Amino acid sequence: MSVDNLDVIDIVATVCETGEVVMSITDHLSWRRHDHLEVLEAKINRYLGIIESNHLAEVYPRAKPGVPVRIDVICKYTPSPDGLRFLELAREAVVAGGWGFSWRSPPPRRRTKPE
């Protein structure tokens, strides 16, 4: 399960407090990879197709019509400036379609002084 496998929903879960269904994309690719944005865009579009066709409700019954759905990108690496621009544009497009969109990246590493 990963961003470069379009045939698989990486993770799907329900937020207990809100009932929101979250479809997560596990993105392990380096932001230096030349086709990273194209691969991620294809996966996001695949998820949107699953949501729009109501196929999500068939494979995940908690995703009934009317239940809020969010796509969440879990980044292994901190996005590059181009990656951040892409993620923000993706968020705007997905939200305009009536769904949620978020992304997460690892916290910055703390440098420790050698002893």
N, C-alpha and C positions, 0 to 999 in steps of 0.2 A: 504494500500500500504506500503509494507516494505520488507526488505531483506529476511524475512522468508516466503514470499508468492511468490512462483515460477511462479504462473499462471498470474502474473500481471507485466506490465511495470510500475514502480513506477512513473516516470516523463519522458516525452520526450518533447524536445523543440528545436528550431532552434536559433543559434546565428546570429542575424541580420547582423552584419558586415561581417561575413565570409560565411554564409550559412551552417556552420557545424551543424549536428544534434547531440544533446547530449541526451543520455539515462542515466538518473540518478537512482542510487540505494540509497534508504534511509535506512541507517543502524543505527538502534536504540539499537543494542545489546551491552552489556558490553563485553569488551575484556577479562574479567575473565571467561566468559561463555565457558565451555569446548568444545562446538561444533561451536563456532563462525566462525572460519576459514572455516570449512566445509560448513556451511550455506552460507557464502559469496561466496565461490568458486562455489557452485551450482547456485547461482543467476547470477554470472558473466558468467558462462557457458551457462545458459539459454539465457541471452542477446546475447551472441555470436551466439548461434543457431538461434535466431530470425534474426540477421543481416545476417548471412551466407545463410539462406534460402530465403532471400529477403522478408520475411514476414513483416519486419518493413515497407517497402514501401507500403504494402497493407493496413496497419493500420495507417500509417503516411505518406501521399503522398509526403511530402517534402523530404523524405529519398529516393529519386530516385537513381538508380545505378550511381555511380561516385561521389555522394555527400559524403564528409568526415563525418564519424561517430565516436563519442567518447563515451566511458562509463565513467561516473563520479560517484564515491562513496562518498556520503555525510555521514560522520561519526558523530554521536551524541557525542561520547566520543573520546578522544585522543587515537590513536592506541598504543598498547603495543609494545615492541621491536619485538616480534614475528609477530604481526599484520603489523608492518612497513615492515618487511622482506617479508611477504606474498604479501602486496600491491605492492612492488617493483618488485617481481617476476611476479605477475599478469600483471603489466604494461609492462614488457619486452615481455611476451608472447603475449599480445594483440597487442602491437605495431608491433611485428614480423609478425602478421597476417594481418597487413595493416590498423589497426584502431587506434584510440587514446584512452588513458586511463589516468584518473586523480583521485585524491581523495582530500577531504577536511575534516578537523577536526576543532573543535571549538578552538578559540584562548585561550591561557592560561589565567586562571583567575587571576586577579590582587588582591592581598591581601591588604586590607586596615587596617590601625591601628585603634584599638578601641579608641574611644574618652574618 
